[in-house]
Amino acid sequence: MEKYSKALNSMGESGIDWIDAIFRICVYILVDISEIIGISYEAINIWIFVIIQPALIIIFFVLWRIEKKKKK
């Protein structure tokens, strides 16, 4: 449980129960994935929210623009 406590303490309570519950579930999943992959919880967060998510947004934007040009 120690591994989850460190990650859960990194964020405050939002005051909205269902959001806090989803956050806790996501933290448990990320901590478990980090142990399987062998990198830290913080590194997983960086990969997902700083590298992968922005890259996907850019890719989908470019694909959307390409499709929009094809239809003209």
FIKOLLUM-404357 format. One record per residue: residue in three letters; x, y, z of N, C-alpha, C in turn. Coordinates in steps of 0.2 Angstrom, whole numbers, plus 5000, padded with zeros to 4 digits. Each point is the difference from the previous one (the first is absolute). Layout:
BEGIN
  residuo  neast  nnorth   nup  caeast  canorth  caup  ceast  cnorth   cup
      ALA      X       Y     Z       X        Y     Z      X       Y     Z
...
// end
This chain:
BEGIN
  residuo  neast  nnorth   nup  caeast  canorth  caup  ceast  cnorth   cup
      MET   5004    4994  5000    4996     5006  5000   5004    5006  5000
      GLU   5006    5000  5002    5005     5005  5000   5001    5003  4993
      LYS   5001    4996  4995    5001     5002  4994   4994    5005  4997
      TYR   4994    4998  5002    4994     5004  4998   5000    5007  5004
      SER   5002    4999  5007    4999     5006  5004   5004    5006  4997
      LYS   5006    4999  4998    5005     5005  4998   4996    5004  4994
      ALA   4998    4996  4995    4996     5002  4994   4994    5004  5002
      LEU   4996    4997  5004    4994     5003  5002   5001    5007  5004
      ASN   5005    5000  5004    5002     5007  5004   5002    5005  4995
      SER   5001    4999  4994    5003     5005  4995   4994    5004  4998
      MET   4994    4999  5002    4995     5004  4997   4995    5001  5006
      GLY   4997    5006  5000    4995     5002  5005   4993    4997  4998
      GLU   4995    5001  5005    4994     4998  4999   4996    5005  4996
      SER   4996    4998  4995    4996     5005  4996   4994    5002  5003
      GLY   4997    4996  5005    4994     5001  5003   4994    4997  4997
      ILE   5001    4997  4994    4995     4996  4996   5002    4993  5000
      ASP   4995    4996  5004    5002     4993  5001   5001    4996  4994
      TRP   4996    5001  4995    5001     4995  4994   5007    5002  4997
      ILE   5002    5006  4999    5006     5002  4997   5006    4997  5004
      ASP   5000    5001  5007    5005     4997  5004   5000    4992  5000
      ALA   4995    4997  4999    5000     4993  4999   5003    4998  4994
      ILE   4998    5003  4994    5003     4999  4994   5008    5001  5000
      PHE   5002    5006  5003    5007     5001  5001   5004    4995  5004
      ARG   4997    4997  5005    5003     4995  5004   5001    4993  4996
      ILE   4994    4999  4996    5001     4994  4996   5005    5001  4995
      CYS   5001    5005  4997    5005     5002  4995   5007    4999  5003
      VAL   5001    5003  5006    5006     5000  5004   5002    4992  5001
      TYR   4995    4996  5002    5002     4993  5001   5002    4997  4994
      ILE   4997    5001  4994    5001     4997  4994   5007    5003  4998
      LEU   5002    5006  5000    5006     5003  4998   5006    4997  5004
      VAL   4999    4999  5007    5005     4997  5004   5001    4993  4998
      ASP   4995    4996  4999    5001     4993  4998   5004    5000  4993
      ILE   4998    5004  4995    5003     5000  4994   5008    5002  5001
      SER   5001    5005  5004    5007     5002  5001   5004    4994  5003
      GLU   4997    4996  5004    5004     4994  5003   5001    4995  4994
      ILE   4995    4999  4996    5001     4995  4995   5005    5003  4995
      ILE   5000    5006  4998    5005     5003  4995   5007    5001  5003
      GLY   5000    5001  5006    5006     5002  5004   5002    5007  5000
      ILE   4995    5005  4999    5002     5007  5001   4996    5003  5005
      SER   5001    5006  5002    4996     5003  5006   4993    5002  4998
      TYR   4996    5001  5005    4994     5003  4999   5000    5007  4996
      GLU   5005    5004  5003    5001     5006  4997   5002    5000  4992
      ALA   5004    4995  4999    5002     4999  4993   4994    4998  4995
      ILE   4996    4996  5003    4994     4998  4996   4996    5006  4999
      ASN   4999    5004  5005    4996     5006  4999   5003    5005  4995
      ILE   5006    5000  5000    5004     5005  4995   4999    4997  4993
      TRP   5000    4993  4999    5000     4997  4993   4992    5001  4998
      ILE   4996    4999  5004    4993     5000  4998   4997    5007  4999
      PHE   5002    5005  5004    4997     5007  5000   5004    5005  4997
      VAL   5006    4999  4999    5005     5005  4997   5002    4997  4993
      ILE   5000    4994  4999    5003     4997  4994   4994    4997  4995
      ILE   4997    4995  5003    4995     4996  4996   4994    5004  4998
      GLN   4997    5003  5005    4994     5004  4999   5001    5006  4995
      PRO   5005    5004  5001    5000     5006  4996   5002    4997  4992
      ALA   5004    4995  5000    5001     4997  4993   4994    4998  4997
      LEU   4996    4996  5004    4993     4998  4997   4996    5006  4998
      ILE   5000    5005  5004    4996     5006  4998   5003    5003  4993
      ILE   5006    5000  5000    5003     5003  4993   4999    4996  4994
      ILE   5000    4993  5001    4999     4995  4995   4993    5001  4998
      PHE   4995    5000  5004    4993     5000  4998   4998    5006  4997
      PHE   5003    5006  5002    4999     5006  4997   5003    5000  4993
      VAL   5006    4998  4999    5002     4999  4993   4996    4996  4996
      LEU   4998    4994  5002    4996     4996  4996   4993    5003  4999
      TRP   4997    5004  5005    4994     5003  4999   5001    5005  4994
      ARG   5005    5004  5000    5002     5005  4995   5000    4997  4993
      ILE   5004    4994  5000    5001     4997  4993   4993    4998  4998
      GLU   4996    4997  5004    4993     4998  4998   4996    5006  4998
      LYS   5000    5005  5003    4997     5006  4999   5002    5003  4993
      LYS   5006    5000  4998    5002     5002  4994   4998    4995  4994
      LYS   5000    4994  5001    4997     4995  4995   4993    5001  4998
      LYS   4996    5002  5005    4993     5001  4999   4999    5007  4996
      LYS   5004    5004  4999    4999     5006  4997   5001    5000  4992
// end
